[in-house]
């Protein structure tokens, strides 16, 4: 039997924090699928840089994130993808929050099956992204594999 490649997923930064810093139970099944290679977590250098920046903010102080350990997990589990040039894909939905555009651009450019987020600006693109083959939903609504 020939196995098909694992489907791709794009995670916004808050979902990554839920997983790698807060150990939120709503992302445990997702994390297991990524760790087991059943799902390819697609990232760009800008996404890693954003996570690194946020890990250094004092607002996370009460959780005491181990920045190096979080970034090591990121590097070990993420699958780097080339960031698509801005506005390369005219049919890609435009996010009203420009800082979140990188997530929808990557999901559409790579053919990722899912973009998982809790961000309202990204979630509002769900219907238009579905036309491109990308399902935008919260981790809680993710159906799993």
C-alpha positions as CSV (number, residue, x, y, z in Angstrom):
1,X,0.0,0.0,0.0
2,X,1.3,3.4,-0.9
3,X,0.9,6.0,1.8
4,X,0.0,9.5,0.9
5,X,2.0,12.4,2.4
6,X,0.8,13.8,5.7
7,X,-1.6,16.7,5.4
8,X,-0.2,20.2,6.2
9,X,-1.3,22.5,8.9
10,X,-0.5,26.1,9.7
11,X,-0.8,27.2,13.4
12,X,-1.0,30.8,14.4
13,X,1.3,32.0,17.2
14,X,-1.4,31.8,19.9
15,X,-2.0,28.1,19.1
16,X,1.7,27.4,19.2
17,X,1.8,29.1,22.6
18,X,-1.2,27.0,23.8
19,X,0.8,23.9,22.8
20,X,4.4,24.7,23.7
21,X,4.0,27.1,26.7
22,X,0.5,26.7,28.2
23,X,0.1,22.9,27.6
24,X,-3.6,23.5,26.7
25,X,-5.5,20.2,26.6
26,X,-7.4,21.4,23.5
27,X,-4.2,21.0,21.4
28,X,-3.0,17.7,22.8
29,X,-4.4,15.6,19.9
30,X,-3.0,18.1,17.4
31,X,0.4,18.0,19.1
32,X,0.5,14.2,19.1
33,X,-0.3,14.1,15.3
34,X,2.5,16.5,14.6
35,X,5.0,14.6,16.8
36,X,4.0,11.3,15.2
37,X,4.4,12.7,11.7
38,X,0.8,12.3,10.8
39,X,0.5,16.0,10.2
40,X,3.1,18.4,8.8
41,X,3.3,21.7,10.7
42,X,4.3,24.3,8.1
43,X,6.2,27.4,9.2
44,X,8.1,30.3,7.8
45,X,11.1,32.1,9.4
46,X,8.8,35.1,10.1
47,X,6.6,32.8,12.2
48,X,9.5,31.6,14.3
49,X,10.7,35.2,14.7
50,X,7.3,36.2,16.0
51,X,7.2,33.4,18.5
52,X,10.7,34.3,19.7
53,X,9.7,37.9,20.1
54,X,6.6,37.0,22.1
55,X,8.5,34.6,24.3
56,X,10.6,37.5,25.5
57,X,7.7,39.6,26.5
58,X,7.0,40.2,30.2
59,X,3.3,39.3,29.7
60,X,4.3,35.6,29.7
61,X,6.4,35.9,32.9
62,X,4.0,34.1,35.1
63,X,4.3,31.0,33.0
64,X,8.1,31.2,33.0
65,X,8.5,29.9,29.4
66,X,11.9,28.4,28.8
67,X,12.5,30.3,25.6
68,X,15.3,28.0,24.4
69,X,13.3,24.8,25.0
70,X,10.2,26.2,23.3
71,X,12.3,27.2,20.2
72,X,14.1,23.8,20.3
73,X,10.7,22.1,20.1
74,X,9.6,24.5,17.3
75,X,12.7,23.7,15.3
76,X,12.5,20.0,15.8
77,X,8.8,19.6,14.9
78,X,8.1,22.4,12.4
79,X,8.6,21.9,8.6
80,X,10.1,25.1,7.2
81,X,8.4,26.4,4.1
82,X,9.4,29.3,1.9
83,X,7.3,32.3,2.6
84,X,5.3,33.3,-0.4
85,X,6.0,36.8,-1.7
86,X,3.3,39.2,-0.6
87,X,0.3,39.6,-2.9
88,X,1.6,36.7,-5.2
89,X,-1.7,34.9,-5.0
90,X,-4.5,37.4,-5.8
91,X,-7.1,34.9,-4.9
92,X,-5.7,34.5,-1.4
93,X,-8.2,36.1,1.1
94,X,-6.9,39.4,2.6
95,X,-6.9,39.5,6.4
96,X,-8.0,42.7,8.0
97,X,-5.0,42.3,10.5
98,X,-2.0,42.6,8.3
99,X,0.2,40.9,10.8
100,X,-1.9,37.7,10.4
101,X,-1.6,37.7,6.6
102,X,1.5,35.4,6.7
103,X,-0.6,32.6,8.1
104,X,-3.3,32.6,5.4
105,X,-0.7,33.2,2.7
106,X,1.3,30.2,3.7
107,X,-1.7,28.0,4.1
108,X,-2.9,28.8,0.6
109,X,0.5,28.7,-1.1
110,X,1.4,25.3,0.4
111,X,-2.0,23.7,0.1
112,X,-2.3,23.1,3.8
113,X,-5.5,21.4,4.8
114,X,-6.0,23.5,8.0
115,X,-5.1,26.8,9.5
116,X,-5.7,26.6,13.2
117,X,-6.3,29.8,15.1
118,X,-8.5,31.5,17.7
119,X,-8.0,34.9,16.0
120,X,-11.2,36.5,14.9
121,X,-9.6,38.2,11.9
122,X,-8.4,34.9,10.5
123,X,-11.6,33.0,11.4
124,X,-13.6,35.5,9.5
125,X,-11.8,34.3,6.3
126,X,-13.0,30.7,6.7
127,X,-15.6,30.6,4.0
128,X,-13.3,32.3,1.4
129,X,-10.3,30.1,2.4
130,X,-12.4,26.9,2.0
131,X,-12.7,27.8,-1.7
132,X,-8.9,27.5,-1.8
133,X,-9.0,24.2,0.0
134,X,-7.9,25.5,3.4
135,X,-10.1,25.0,6.5
136,X,-9.7,27.8,9.1
137,X,-10.9,26.8,12.5
138,X,-10.1,26.8,16.2
139,X,-8.2,23.9,17.7
140,X,-11.3,22.9,19.6
141,X,-13.2,22.5,16.4
142,X,-10.4,20.7,14.6
143,X,-11.7,17.2,13.7
144,X,-8.4,15.4,14.0
145,X,-7.1,12.9,11.6
